[in-house]
Amino acid sequence: MENSNLSQFETTGDKMLLSGLAVSDRTAFYKKTYAHVAGGVLVFILFEWLLLQSETIVNFAMSLTQGWRWLIMLGGFMFVTNYAEGTVLKTQDKNKQYLAYGLYILAQAFIFIPLIYVATSYMESGTDMLYQASVVTLSLFTGLTAVVFVTKKDFSFMKTGLTIGFFIALGLIVAGSLFGFNLGLWFSVGMCLLAGGSILYQTSNLVNKYTEDDYIPASLGLFASLMLLFWYILSIFMSRD
């Protein structure tokens, strides 16, 4: 009977999921994870600032926003995302995990160039808009994370719905790029809801999926959801300007 109870916590080898560990071990994991998410945000800001200093890089990124070229940027971003996620999950080498995480942050910074450049260069309240969107994003992220920890609810059931939602969104983005129609405000609102669901799912995974050594994969998943939410909240703010 004792062995059957422990089996639910087993992953690979002799490691156990966080739910099978002591409270102190789980707390240490949460601190590491959110410290790495915060670190990812700071590195993103640094990368973004450096990239925006180069007129060549900005012009190149802006040129990829036109029509089918946006699909090239999106495809490249998805390739880097898959590589980074695959690397941090398959290897226990922390150096490789950090390298993959850093590469993913750089890819995020690059794909954000057009959005932030337009906001800061062509909109009167661009700087204030970035600040407001950041505050709203962090507030929602904190609130959604708190929901998981307070209710202790397992949101893993959302995986199928989120997967379907992301495929539908991707199809709409591809169609919009190929046929030249604007997805509009309601698409951004829908993507914010999808990003919120992803945050609930990723936070739930902290307990139900990862072991105490998996704080970098956990951080990458949360960081990705946070940046998706920020993208579409900023898009909503820009549509109102």
PALO-70698 format. One line per field, with one value per residue: residue number from 1; chain; y negated, x, z of N, C-alpha, C in turn. Coordinates in nm, 4 decimals. Layout:
N
seq <- c(NUM_...) $
mol <- c(A_...) $
n.north <- c(Y_...) $
n.east <- c(X_...) $
n.up <- c(Z_...) $
ca.north <- c(Y_...) $
ca.east <- c(X_...) $
ca.up <- c(Z_...) $
c.north <- c(Y_...) $
c.east <- c(X_...) $
c.up <- c(Z_...) $
% end
This chain:
241
seq <- c(1_2_3_4_5_6_7_8_9_10_11_12_13_14_15_16_17_18_19_20_21_22_23_24_25_26_27_28_29_30_31_32_33_34_35_36_37_38_39_40_41_42_43_44_45_46_47_48_49_50_51_52_53_54_55_56_57_58_59_60_61_62_63_64_65_66_67_68_69_70_71_72_73_74_75_76_77_78_79_80_81_82_83_84_85_86_87_88_89_90_91_92_93_94_95_96_97_98_99_100_101_102_103_104_105_106_107_108_109_110_111_112_113_114_115_116_117_118_119_120_121_122_123_124_125_126_127_128_129_130_131_132_133_134_135_136_137_138_139_140_141_142_143_144_145_146_147_148_149_150_151_152_153_154_155_156_157_158_159_160_161_162_163_164_165_166_167_168_169_170_171_172_173_174_175_176_177_178_179_180_181_182_183_184_185_186_187_188_189_190_191_192_193_194_195_196_197_198_199_200_201_202_203_204_205_206_207_208_209_210_211_212_213_214_215_216_217_218_219_220_221_222_223_224_225_226_227_228_229_230_231_232_233_234_235_236_237_238_239_240_241) $
mol <- c(A_A_A_A_A_A_A_A_A_A_A_A_A_A_A_A_A_A_A_A_A_A_A_A_A_A_A_A_A_A_A_A_A_A_A_A_A_A_A_A_A_A_A_A_A_A_A_A_A_A_A_A_A_A_A_A_A_A_A_A_A_A_A_A_A_A_A_A_A_A_A_A_A_A_A_A_A_A_A_A_A_A_A_A_A_A_A_A_A_A_A_A_A_A_A_A_A_A_A_A_A_A_A_A_A_A_A_A_A_A_A_A_A_A_A_A_A_A_A_A_A_A_A_A_A_A_A_A_A_A_A_A_A_A_A_A_A_A_A_A_A_A_A_A_A_A_A_A_A_A_A_A_A_A_A_A_A_A_A_A_A_A_A_A_A_A_A_A_A_A_A_A_A_A_A_A_A_A_A_A_A_A_A_A_A_A_A_A_A_A_A_A_A_A_A_A_A_A_A_A_A_A_A_A_A_A_A_A_A_A_A_A_A_A_A_A_A_A_A_A_A_A_A_A_A_A_A_A_A_A_A_A_A_A_A_A_A_A_A_A_A) $
n.north <- c(0.1207_-0.1257_-0.1588_-0.1919_-0.4358_-0.6085_-0.5848_-0.7542_-0.9890_-0.9526_-1.0175_-1.0250_-0.7963_-0.8254_-1.0468_-1.2672_-1.4168_-1.7570_-1.7589_-1.5431_-1.6101_-1.7708_-2.0631_-2.2716_-2.2120_-2.2405_-2.5112_-2.6254_-2.5532_-2.7003_-2.9612_-2.9659_-2.9261_-3.1502_-3.3513_-3.3068_-3.3598_-3.6344_-3.7161_-3.6506_-3.8392_-4.0772_-4.0327_-4.0200_-4.2886_-4.4133_-4.2927_-4.3848_-4.6624_-4.6817_-4.5747_-4.7590_-4.9729_-4.9414_-5.0468_-4.8981_-4.6399_-4.7005_-4.7978_-4.5649_-4.3886_-4.5248_-4.5035_-4.2449_-4.2345_-4.2647_-4.1307_-3.8037_-3.7802_-3.8094_-3.5591_-3.4232_-3.5306_-3.4499_-3.1724_-3.1263_-3.2064_-3.0148_-2.7890_-2.8353_-2.8412_-2.5755_-2.4413_-2.5456_-2.4722_-2.1930_-2.1406_-2.2266_-2.0476_-1.7948_-1.7719_-1.7607_-1.9197_-2.2118_-2.4322_-2.4075_-2.4286_-2.6922_-2.8280_-2.7657_-2.8854_-3.1540_-3.1949_-3.1707_-3.3943_-3.5959_-3.5547_-3.6246_-3.8954_-3.9885_-3.9409_-4.1134_-4.3607_-4.5132_-4.5788_-4.7236_-4.9247_-5.0655_-5.1517_-5.3219_-5.5046_-5.6100_-5.6701_-5.8979_-5.8656_-5.6609_-5.5686_-5.5853_-5.4094_-5.1643_-5.1312_-5.1199_-4.8926_-4.7023_-4.7057_-4.6209_-4.3659_-4.2331_-4.2463_-4.0898_-3.8474_-3.7925_-3.7727_-3.5532_-3.3525_-3.3444_-3.2446_-2.9739_-2.8822_-2.9446_-2.8157_-2.5631_-2.4063_-2.1703_-2.2476_-2.1056_-1.9919_-2.1761_-2.1574_-2.0361_-2.2110_-2.4511_-2.3824_-2.3403_-2.5977_-2.7532_-2.6501_-2.7283_-3.0059_-3.0366_-2.9579_-3.1663_-3.3829_-3.3149_-3.3172_-3.5871_-3.7090_-3.6132_-3.6927_-3.9523_-4.0776_-4.2541_-4.1292_-4.2420_-4.4005_-4.2205_-3.9773_-4.0116_-4.0362_-3.7800_-3.6338_-3.7239_-3.6028_-3.3395_-3.3396_-3.3899_-3.1518_-2.9817_-3.0636_-2.9815_-2.7063_-2.6534_-2.7341_-2.5514_-2.3268_-2.3462_-2.2087_-1.9659_-1.8529_-1.8989_-1.8248_-1.8870_-1.9773_-2.0968_-2.3729_-2.5521_-2.4662_-2.5057_-2.7801_-2.8804_-2.8060_-2.9580_-3.2156_-3.2337_-3.2333_-3.4668_-3.6625_-3.6325_-3.7206_-3.9873_-4.0835_-4.0903_-4.2471_-4.4890_-4.5283_-4.5761_-4.8165_-4.9793_-4.9809_-5.1467_-5.3961) $
n.east <- c(0.0842_0.1929_0.3912_0.2309_0.1145_0.3306_0.4018_0.2530_0.3885_0.6191_0.8583_1.0973_1.3663_1.4835_1.3463_1.0934_0.7709_0.6859_0.4686_0.5085_0.7045_0.8612_0.7226_0.9089_1.0937_0.9326_0.8715_1.1245_1.1687_0.9654_1.0536_1.2962_1.1998_1.0280_1.2121_1.3753_1.1947_1.1527_1.4162_1.4324_1.2586_1.3991_1.6315_1.5122_1.4254_1.6754_1.7864_1.5945_1.6288_1.8944_1.8673_1.6960_1.8626_1.9999_1.9694_1.9712_1.8901_1.6341_1.5078_1.5191_1.3627_1.1173_1.0656_0.9863_0.7283_0.5444_0.2833_0.3252_0.5796_0.5761_0.5064_0.7414_0.8984_0.7378_0.7478_1.0219_1.0412_0.8773_1.0278_1.2612_1.1384_1.0405_1.2853_1.4098_1.2290_1.2354_1.5049_1.5423_1.3814_1.4778_1.7422_1.9558_2.1628_2.2596_2.3904_2.3318_2.0562_2.0253_2.1369_1.9544_1.7251_1.8083_1.8393_1.5748_1.4631_1.5949_1.4846_1.2202_1.2584_1.3365_1.1107_0.9361_1.0233_0.8988_0.6439_0.7009_0.8624_0.6887_0.5045_0.6578_0.7683_0.5794_0.3474_0.1815_0.1556_0.3335_0.5452_0.4212_0.2169_0.3476_0.4351_0.1885_0.0710_0.2538_0.2191_-0.0491_-0.0242_0.1577_0.0048_-0.2208_-0.0909_0.0166_-0.2215_-0.3536_-0.1689_-0.1825_-0.4398_-0.4108_-0.2363_-0.3792_-0.6302_-0.5416_-0.6061_-0.6029_-0.5136_-0.4560_-0.6360_-0.6920_-0.5246_-0.5898_-0.7904_-0.6448_-0.4490_-0.6036_-0.7113_-0.4785_-0.3985_-0.6137_-0.5872_-0.3360_-0.3974_-0.5708_-0.3944_-0.2126_-0.3897_-0.4666_-0.2221_-0.1693_-0.3916_-0.4297_-0.5998_-0.7115_-0.6945_-0.8067_-0.9530_-1.0999_-0.9821_-0.7371_-0.8312_-0.9374_-0.6980_-0.5716_-0.7295_-0.6677_-0.3958_-0.4123_-0.5332_-0.3250_-0.1331_-0.2546_-0.2500_0.0291_0.1214_-0.0097_0.1257_0.3610_0.3400_0.2284_0.3704_0.6494_0.9802_1.1997_1.4338_1.3649_1.3359_1.4136_1.2900_1.0260_1.0285_1.0668_0.8263_0.6356_0.7346_0.7001_0.4197_0.3634_0.4802_0.3272_0.0804_0.1494_0.2087_-0.0446_-0.1987_-0.0614_-0.1114_-0.3861_-0.3934_-0.2604_-0.4396_-0.6316_-0.5267) $
n.up <- c(0.0000_0.0772_-0.1209_-0.3460_-0.2937_-0.3072_-0.5714_-0.7307_-0.7233_-0.8593_-1.1168_-1.3340_-1.2914_-0.9612_-0.8820_-0.7486_-0.7931_-0.7051_-0.5332_-0.3733_-0.2010_0.0850_0.2477_0.2725_0.0707_-0.1542_-0.1367_-0.1704_-0.4345_-0.5661_-0.5132_-0.6556_-0.9140_-0.9682_-0.9296_-1.1475_-1.3517_-1.3085_-1.3510_-1.6197_-1.7300_-1.6764_-1.8299_-2.0800_-2.1069_-2.1187_-2.3544_-2.5375_-2.5285_-2.6237_-2.8851_-3.0020_-3.0292_-3.2608_-3.5813_-3.8128_-3.7332_-3.6370_-3.8707_-4.0239_-3.8718_-3.8829_-4.1539_-4.1741_-4.0959_-4.2902_-4.4720_-4.6007_-4.5044_-4.2338_-4.1515_-4.1826_-3.9773_-3.7617_-3.7948_-3.7528_-3.4874_-3.3633_-3.4157_-3.2625_-3.0137_-2.9867_-2.9903_-2.7598_-2.5532_-2.5839_-2.5268_-2.2547_-2.1276_-2.1923_-2.1171_-1.8272_-1.7858_-1.6558_-1.7717_-2.0451_-2.0290_-1.9335_-2.1486_-2.3527_-2.2453_-2.2415_-2.5178_-2.5976_-2.4696_-2.6086_-2.8625_-2.8070_-2.7487_-2.9996_-3.1635_-3.0470_-3.1254_-3.3512_-3.2405_-3.0018_-3.1034_-3.2765_-3.0866_-2.9215_-3.0987_-3.2762_-3.1444_-2.9361_-2.6590_-2.6050_-2.4248_-2.1730_-2.2265_-2.2534_-1.9913_-1.8527_-1.9716_-1.8874_-1.6089_-1.5869_-1.7013_-1.5241_-1.2928_-1.3552_-1.4039_-1.1502_-1.0032_-1.1269_-1.0802_-0.8022_-0.7692_-0.8306_-0.6277_-0.3969_-0.4227_-0.4766_-0.6918_-0.9575_-1.2727_-1.4983_-1.6707_-1.8612_-2.0747_-2.3288_-2.4285_-2.4396_-2.6266_-2.8596_-2.8818_-2.9293_-3.1768_-3.3373_-3.3139_-3.4327_-3.6923_-3.7673_-3.7541_-3.9577_-4.1776_-4.1710_-4.2315_-4.4893_-4.6422_-4.5806_-4.3832_-4.0907_-3.7662_-3.5437_-3.2440_-3.0797_-3.1251_-2.9961_-2.7349_-2.6999_-2.7184_-2.4897_-2.2960_-2.3569_-2.2999_-2.0266_-1.9408_-2.0048_-1.8189_-1.5791_-1.6259_-1.6566_-1.4053_-1.2433_-1.3237_-1.1842_-0.9468_-1.0214_-1.2318_-1.2444_-1.1087_-0.8250_-0.9431_-1.1756_-1.2209_-1.4200_-1.6709_-1.5768_-1.5308_-1.7896_-1.9149_-1.7698_-1.8184_-2.0961_-2.1167_-1.9752_-2.1414_-2.3718_-2.2783_-2.2208_-2.4800_-2.6086_-2.4360_-2.4579_-2.7282_-2.7218_-2.5747_-2.7602_-2.9702_-2.8773_-2.8799) $
ca.north <- c(0.0000_-0.2401_-0.1745_-0.2425_-0.5778_-0.6816_-0.5743_-0.8666_-1.1006_-0.9174_-1.0661_-0.9425_-0.7616_-0.8279_-1.1804_-1.2747_-1.5442_-1.8459_-1.7249_-1.4385_-1.6596_-1.8509_-2.2013_-2.3547_-2.1850_-2.3016_-2.6566_-2.6576_-2.5415_-2.8142_-3.0798_-2.9570_-2.9402_-3.2887_-3.4323_-3.2911_-3.4333_-3.7752_-3.7346_-3.6473_-3.9689_-4.1761_-4.0053_-4.0609_-4.4348_-4.4452_-4.2541_-4.4726_-4.7922_-4.6691_-4.5538_-4.8833_-5.0691_-4.9155_-5.0817_-4.7865_-4.5334_-4.7497_-4.7989_-4.4256_-4.3353_-4.5905_-4.4520_-4.1118_-4.2454_-4.2863_-4.0154_-3.6685_-3.7843_-3.7901_-3.4151_-3.3814_-3.5651_-3.3637_-3.0375_-3.1253_-3.2138_-2.8850_-2.6947_-2.8603_-2.8006_-2.4294_-2.3999_-2.5815_-2.3867_-2.0571_-2.1332_-2.2365_-1.9303_-1.6698_-1.7656_-1.8059_-2.0070_-2.3461_-2.5265_-2.3978_-2.4811_-2.8384_-2.8736_-2.7559_-2.9882_-3.2821_-3.2021_-3.1957_-3.5339_-3.6764_-3.5424_-3.7070_-4.0356_-4.0217_-3.9442_-4.2288_-4.4856_-4.5965_-4.6269_-4.8258_-5.0364_-5.1437_-5.2142_-5.4293_-5.5997_-5.6658_-5.6993_-6.0087_-5.8173_-5.5308_-5.5286_-5.5614_-5.2903_-5.0486_-5.1192_-5.0763_-4.7536_-4.6190_-4.6964_-4.5358_-4.2287_-4.1766_-4.2325_-3.9722_-3.7306_-3.7674_-3.7287_-3.4182_-3.2623_-3.3324_-3.1584_-2.8336_-2.8488_-2.9567_-2.7127_-2.4340_-2.3326_-2.1178_-2.3005_-2.0288_-1.9581_-2.2818_-2.1364_-2.0127_-2.3340_-2.5483_-2.3379_-2.3713_-2.7429_-2.8046_-2.6121_-2.8162_-3.1382_-3.0309_-2.9560_-3.3018_-3.4679_-3.2800_-3.3673_-3.7318_-3.7469_-3.5790_-3.7604_-4.0938_-4.1375_-4.2832_-4.0411_-4.3309_-4.4086_-4.1037_-3.8699_-4.0386_-4.0020_-3.6338_-3.5847_-3.7510_-3.4950_-3.2182_-3.3548_-3.3722_-3.0080_-2.9213_-3.0930_-2.8893_-2.5709_-2.6454_-2.7417_-2.4226_-2.2292_-2.3567_-2.1043_-1.8390_-1.8029_-1.9143_-1.7826_-2.0000_-2.0232_-2.1445_-2.5124_-2.6250_-2.4396_-2.5707_-2.9236_-2.9090_-2.7955_-3.0740_-3.3346_-3.2345_-3.2739_-3.6066_-3.7463_-3.6267_-3.8102_-4.1243_-4.1180_-4.1230_-4.3606_-4.6055_-4.5466_-4.6375_-4.9561_-5.0503_-4.9951_-5.2530_-5.5238) $
ca.east <- c(0.0000_0.2830_0.4544_0.1340_0.0955_0.4472_0.4160_0.1895_0.4803_0.7390_0.8735_1.2020_1.4677_1.4381_1.2941_0.9505_0.7054_0.6874_0.3602_0.5538_0.8170_0.8300_0.6825_1.0293_1.1502_0.8439_0.8883_1.2536_1.1485_0.8852_1.1387_1.3895_1.1249_0.9840_1.3335_1.4195_1.0995_1.1877_1.5425_1.4025_1.1998_1.5072_1.7163_1.4316_1.4330_1.8106_1.7955_1.5083_1.6950_2.0107_1.8227_1.6363_1.9692_2.0518_1.8752_1.9685_1.8072_1.4964_1.4548_1.5013_1.2458_0.9984_1.0411_0.9266_0.5887_0.4600_0.2267_0.3733_0.7083_0.5483_0.5038_0.8809_0.9361_0.6621_0.8030_1.1511_1.0162_0.8260_1.1401_1.3429_1.0582_1.0431_1.4214_1.4355_1.1472_1.2866_1.6353_1.5331_1.3114_1.5478_1.8745_1.9696_2.2795_2.2105_2.4466_2.2527_1.9235_2.0349_2.1615_1.8276_1.6379_1.8570_1.8073_1.4314_1.4406_1.6412_1.3826_1.1079_1.2968_1.3384_0.9749_0.8692_1.0777_0.8021_0.5373_0.7518_0.9117_0.5718_0.4452_0.7420_0.8104_0.4696_0.2310_0.2104_0.1680_0.3984_0.6169_0.3198_0.1420_0.4295_0.4309_0.0548_0.0536_0.3387_0.1547_-0.1674_0.0222_0.2115_-0.1055_-0.2985_-0.0052_0.0210_-0.3536_-0.3810_-0.0804_-0.2365_-0.5585_-0.3664_-0.1790_-0.4810_-0.7332_-0.4737_-0.6776_-0.5227_-0.5637_-0.4005_-0.7444_-0.7014_-0.4249_-0.6532_-0.8549_-0.5410_-0.3868_-0.6976_-0.7184_-0.3570_-0.4001_-0.7107_-0.5251_-0.2299_-0.4630_-0.6206_-0.2780_-0.1646_-0.4873_-0.4567_-0.0981_-0.1777_-0.5015_-0.4221_-0.7056_-0.6759_-0.7661_-0.8891_-0.9476_-1.1556_-0.8824_-0.6425_-0.8999_-0.9409_-0.5637_-0.5446_-0.7955_-0.5898_-0.2713_-0.4489_-0.5499_-0.1916_-0.0682_-0.3141_-0.2010_0.1716_0.1385_-0.0543_0.2309_0.4700_0.3211_0.1814_0.4502_0.7940_1.0542_1.2675_1.5444_1.3105_1.2933_1.4357_1.1750_0.9074_1.0435_1.0461_0.6836_0.5687_0.7819_0.6351_0.2797_0.3663_0.5097_0.2100_-0.0180_0.1984_0.1948_-0.1824_-0.2441_-0.0028_-0.1850_-0.5148_-0.3659_-0.2249_-0.5589_-0.7135_-0.4562) $
ca.up <- c(0.0000_0.0842_-0.2504_-0.4426_-0.2661_-0.3538_-0.7167_-0.7979_-0.7234_-0.9317_-1.2536_-1.3916_-1.1935_-0.8228_-0.8520_-0.7235_-0.8178_-0.5889_-0.4414_-0.2837_-0.1229_0.2031_0.2196_0.2589_-0.0620_-0.2532_-0.1256_-0.2325_-0.5797_-0.6113_-0.5088_-0.7686_-1.0392_-0.9892_-0.9439_-1.2864_-1.4359_-1.2914_-1.4209_-1.7623_-1.7654_-1.6768_-1.9466_-2.1952_-2.1156_-2.1645_-2.4947_-2.6167_-2.5368_-2.7110_-3.0229_-3.0523_-3.0564_-3.3950_-3.6872_-3.9084_-3.6770_-3.6322_-4.0080_-4.0664_-3.8012_-3.9367_-4.2896_-4.1624_-4.0515_-4.4070_-4.5428_-4.5756_-4.4345_-4.0915_-4.1284_-4.1686_-3.8395_-3.6713_-3.8075_-3.6856_-3.3436_-3.3200_-3.4211_-3.1437_-2.8982_-2.9783_-2.9541_-2.6196_-2.4672_-2.5928_-2.4611_-2.1084_-2.0748_-2.2207_-2.0542_-1.6890_-1.7850_-1.6277_-1.8673_-2.1671_-1.9989_-1.9286_-2.2860_-2.4240_-2.1879_-2.2916_-2.6603_-2.6077_-2.4308_-2.7215_-2.9681_-2.7632_-2.7645_-3.1424_-3.2198_-2.9875_-3.1799_-3.4237_-3.1538_-2.9106_-3.1849_-3.3190_-2.9679_-2.8689_-3.2018_-3.3546_-3.0611_-2.8468_-2.5203_-2.6164_-2.3034_-2.0694_-2.2670_-2.2180_-1.8455_-1.8128_-2.0157_-1.8015_-1.4776_-1.6018_-1.7255_-1.4000_-1.1965_-1.3948_-1.3842_-1.0051_-0.9600_-1.1777_-1.0060_-0.6659_-0.7758_-0.8271_-0.4970_-0.2924_-0.4391_-0.4906_-0.7953_-1.0668_-1.3994_-1.6099_-1.7627_-1.9618_-2.1797_-2.4591_-2.4714_-2.4750_-2.7514_-2.9677_-2.8919_-2.9919_-3.3180_-3.4031_-3.3198_-3.5331_-3.8229_-3.7945_-3.7801_-4.0915_-4.2741_-4.1723_-4.2993_-4.6315_-4.7109_-4.5501_-4.3023_-3.9523_-3.6737_-3.4631_-3.0982_-3.0123_-3.1325_-2.8880_-2.6100_-2.6944_-2.6913_-2.3479_-2.2214_-2.3817_-2.2230_-1.8864_-1.9206_-2.0084_-1.6905_-1.4815_-1.6576_-1.6272_-1.2599_-1.1911_-1.3531_-1.0870_-0.8469_-1.0763_-1.3439_-1.2324_-0.9903_-0.7624_-1.0274_-1.3029_-1.2095_-1.5453_-1.7582_-1.5199_-1.5523_-1.9317_-1.9439_-1.7120_-1.8898_-2.2276_-2.0968_-1.9338_-2.2580_-2.4596_-2.2185_-2.2387_-2.6220_-2.6467_-2.3568_-2.5236_-2.8546_-2.6873_-2.5408_-2.8831_-3.0539_-2.8194_-2.8896) $
c.north <- c(-0.1246_-0.2659_-0.2328_-0.3904_-0.6605_-0.6835_-0.6916_-0.9873_-1.0743_-0.9787_-0.9755_-0.9152_-0.7611_-0.9640_-1.1749_-1.4118_-1.6265_-1.8092_-1.6150_-1.4813_-1.7413_-1.9946_-2.2907_-2.3362_-2.2480_-2.4535_-2.7014_-2.6527_-2.6611_-2.9413_-3.0804_-2.9846_-3.0854_-3.3855_-3.4241_-3.3584_-3.5826_-3.8069_-3.7364_-3.7790_-4.0760_-4.1569_-4.0449_-4.2125_-4.4779_-4.4134_-4.3503_-4.6089_-4.7874_-4.6551_-4.6824_-4.9912_-5.0554_-4.9456_-4.9688_-4.6752_-4.5761_-4.7474_-4.6574_-4.3644_-4.3955_-4.5380_-4.3154_-4.1159_-4.2575_-4.1548_-3.8831_-3.6663_-3.7665_-3.6422_-3.3600_-3.4094_-3.4728_-3.2212_-3.0246_-3.1275_-3.0801_-2.7799_-2.7098_-2.8155_-2.6495_-2.3781_-2.4254_-2.4913_-2.2435_-2.0405_-2.1339_-2.1157_-1.8020_-1.6575_-1.8138_-1.8943_-2.1511_-2.4493_-2.5266_-2.4525_-2.6336_-2.8959_-2.8731_-2.8626_-3.1266_-3.3015_-3.2323_-3.3411_-3.6272_-3.6729_-3.6253_-3.8545_-4.0769_-4.0347_-4.0617_-4.3620_-4.5689_-4.6576_-4.7418_-4.9474_-5.1259_-5.2189_-5.3349_-5.5377_-5.6708_-5.6996_-5.7995_-5.9631_-5.6824_-5.4817_-5.4975_-5.4337_-5.1632_-5.0240_-5.0648_-4.9302_-4.6585_-4.5977_-4.6039_-4.3895_-4.1630_-4.1562_-4.1091_-3.8444_-3.6927_-3.7133_-3.5867_-3.3150_-3.2380_-3.2407_-3.0115_-2.7962_-2.8536_-2.8435_-2.5726_-2.3438_-2.2892_-2.1632_-2.2248_-1.9902_-2.0602_-2.2579_-2.1205_-2.1396_-2.4393_-2.5112_-2.3711_-2.5222_-2.8020_-2.7682_-2.6987_-2.9561_-3.1426_-3.0323_-3.0933_-3.3974_-3.4425_-3.3354_-3.5190_-3.7799_-3.7241_-3.6633_-3.9068_-4.1539_-4.1497_-4.1972_-4.1193_-4.3145_-4.2803_-3.9826_-3.8871_-4.0038_-3.8502_-3.5744_-3.6134_-3.6437_-3.3647_-3.2224_-3.3371_-3.2253_-2.9367_-2.9455_-3.0016_-2.7485_-2.5550_-2.6515_-2.6103_-2.3154_-2.2333_-2.2443_-1.9684_-1.7799_-1.7986_-1.8546_-1.9023_-2.0536_-2.0895_-2.2908_-2.5930_-2.5939_-2.5073_-2.7204_-2.9603_-2.9050_-2.9155_-3.2022_-3.3463_-3.2822_-3.4204_-3.6980_-3.7449_-3.7214_-3.9560_-4.1705_-4.1667_-4.2322_-4.4901_-4.6335_-4.6145_-4.7853_-5.0371_-5.0725_-5.1078_-5.3903_-5.5983) $
c.east <- c(0.0869_0.3476_0.3592_0.1073_0.2122_0.4557_0.3547_0.2828_0.6033_0.7388_0.9757_1.3068_1.4104_1.3825_1.1437_0.8980_0.7026_0.5818_0.4004_0.6669_0.7693_0.7972_0.8036_1.0935_1.0646_0.8606_1.0182_1.2426_1.0716_0.9701_1.2358_1.3170_1.0886_1.1013_1.3852_1.3230_1.1309_1.3191_1.5229_1.3445_1.3080_1.5994_1.6429_1.4398_1.5697_1.8265_1.7159_1.5740_1.8137_1.9692_1.7673_1.7400_2.0247_1.9447_1.8612_1.8768_1.6605_1.4341_1.4295_1.3780_1.1167_0.9638_0.9730_0.7811_0.4915_0.4153_0.2861_0.5076_0.6910_0.5471_0.6459_0.9282_0.8670_0.7155_0.9371_1.1366_0.9669_0.9363_1.2277_1.2696_1.0620_1.1804_1.4473_1.3576_1.1991_1.4175_1.6223_1.4631_1.3932_1.6815_1.8680_2.0929_2.2323_2.2654_2.3681_2.1114_1.9248_2.0572_2.0323_1.7293_1.6780_1.8253_1.6597_1.3987_1.4827_1.5402_1.2595_1.1384_1.2933_1.1973_0.8943_0.9146_0.9726_0.6961_0.5853_0.8033_0.7971_0.5126_0.5261_0.7736_0.6953_0.3457_0.2679_0.2338_0.2385_0.4649_0.5196_0.2412_0.2176_0.4254_0.2966_0.0304_0.1347_0.2742_0.0338_-0.1267_0.0717_0.1029_-0.1888_-0.2191_-0.0013_-0.1120_-0.3843_-0.2940_-0.1339_-0.3580_-0.5189_-0.3178_-0.2824_-0.5828_-0.6743_-0.5427_-0.5813_-0.5847_-0.5085_-0.5071_-0.7562_-0.6109_-0.4883_-0.7167_-0.7541_-0.4747_-0.4749_-0.7049_-0.5974_-0.3513_-0.4987_-0.6512_-0.4163_-0.2886_-0.5141_-0.5063_-0.2232_-0.2586_-0.4806_-0.3337_-0.1080_-0.2800_-0.5172_-0.5374_-0.6602_-0.7598_-0.8464_-0.8758_-0.9930_-1.0629_-0.7808_-0.7036_-0.9036_-0.8051_-0.5220_-0.6078_-0.7179_-0.4594_-0.2978_-0.4675_-0.4163_-0.1161_-0.1221_-0.2580_-0.0542_0.1975_0.0983_0.0521_0.3449_0.4628_0.3017_0.2669_0.5993_0.8502_1.1329_1.3846_1.4962_1.2667_1.3181_1.3265_1.0475_0.9109_1.0164_0.8982_0.6063_0.6076_0.7142_0.4906_0.2699_0.3876_0.3949_0.1023_0.0226_0.1805_0.0534_-0.2432_-0.1890_-0.0752_-0.3192_-0.4948_-0.3360_-0.3464_-0.6496_-0.6541_-0.4943) $
c.up <- c(0.0000_-0.0503_-0.3519_-0.4202_-0.3186_-0.5059_-0.7900_-0.8056_-0.8107_-1.0709_-1.3202_-1.2857_-1.0538_-0.7833_-0.8328_-0.7607_-0.6895_-0.4861_-0.3435_-0.1934_-0.0026_0.1623_0.1964_0.1220_-0.1716_-0.2536_-0.1921_-0.3845_-0.6342_-0.6152_-0.6269_-0.9003_-1.0652_-0.9946_-1.0871_-1.3843_-1.4293_-1.3627_-1.5713_-1.8110_-1.7732_-1.7972_-2.0749_-2.2152_-2.1684_-2.3127_-2.5829_-2.6360_-2.6332_-2.8583_-3.0835_-3.0793_-3.1975_-3.5001_-3.7883_-3.8604_-3.6756_-3.7716_-4.0590_-4.0019_-3.8553_-4.0752_-4.2861_-4.1163_-4.1687_-4.4705_-4.4995_-4.5028_-4.2843_-4.0564_-4.1135_-4.0258_-3.7406_-3.6748_-3.7375_-3.5347_-3.2908_-3.3198_-3.2966_-3.0176_-2.8788_-2.9366_-2.8058_-2.5248_-2.4665_-2.5171_-2.3099_-2.0472_-2.0885_-2.1492_-1.9104_-1.6732_-1.7697_-1.7255_-1.9977_-2.1469_-1.9976_-2.0687_-2.3669_-2.3754_-2.2395_-2.4389_-2.6805_-2.5728_-2.5442_-2.8359_-2.9333_-2.7845_-2.9113_-3.1982_-3.1628_-3.0494_-3.2530_-3.3338_-3.0652_-2.9879_-3.2300_-3.2003_-2.9213_-2.9709_-3.2714_-3.2725_-2.9534_-2.7035_-2.5141_-2.4898_-2.1902_-2.0991_-2.2307_-2.0672_-1.7988_-1.8508_-1.9289_-1.6651_-1.4831_-1.6190_-1.5975_-1.2950_-1.2280_-1.3718_-1.2364_-0.9554_-1.0020_-1.1068_-0.8651_-0.6635_-0.7616_-0.6877_-0.3849_-0.3013_-0.4421_-0.5942_-0.9048_-1.1993_-1.5204_-1.7123_-1.8756_-2.0815_-2.3171_-2.5132_-2.5143_-2.6069_-2.8711_-2.9911_-2.9619_-3.1405_-3.3970_-3.4201_-3.4258_-3.6741_-3.8624_-3.8262_-3.9202_-4.1979_-4.2850_-4.2467_-4.4496_-4.7064_-4.6701_-4.4730_-4.1568_-3.8582_-3.5706_-3.3122_-3.0306_-3.0198_-3.0196_-2.7529_-2.5919_-2.6621_-2.5474_-2.2607_-2.2363_-2.3023_-2.0737_-1.8518_-1.9189_-1.8778_-1.5808_-1.5005_-1.6184_-1.4768_-1.1939_-1.2122_-1.2530_-0.9844_-0.9116_-1.1879_-1.3148_-1.1034_-0.9388_-0.8440_-1.1566_-1.2988_-1.3378_-1.6478_-1.7081_-1.5449_-1.6978_-1.9672_-1.8920_-1.7850_-2.0262_-2.2163_-2.0582_-2.0536_-2.3580_-2.4086_-2.2398_-2.3820_-2.6518_-2.5597_-2.4176_-2.6553_-2.8300_-2.6536_-2.6681_-2.9720_-3.0037_-2.8401_-3.0193) $
% end
